Amino acid sequence: MIMRWLTCGTGSVHIVGTCPDCYATQGGLLLGTAAAGYAGRVTAKCVDCGKSIDYYVDSAVEKIWKLDPVESKGVKIEH
């Protein structure tokens, strides 16, 4: 999957790409927005099926990483 950057004249950047769940059947399009210069988590939502996918973006260098959840367990440690 290829995600694309679109720079908006209002100081925002948009990430756009195909939805892995519905692209073949509905033409799904993922869309997310962040401020120019932002680095952090962005949730892109499919405009066709509504699925959300989280990405880590660094808009200053136009890099995008897909965030995949991992299983975790907590434990309390006494000092």
Secondary structure, DSSP 4 states (H G I P E B T S, - for coil): ---EEEE-TTSEEEEEEE-TTTHHHH--EEEEEEETT-EEEEEEEETTT--EEEEEEETTTTEEEE-------------
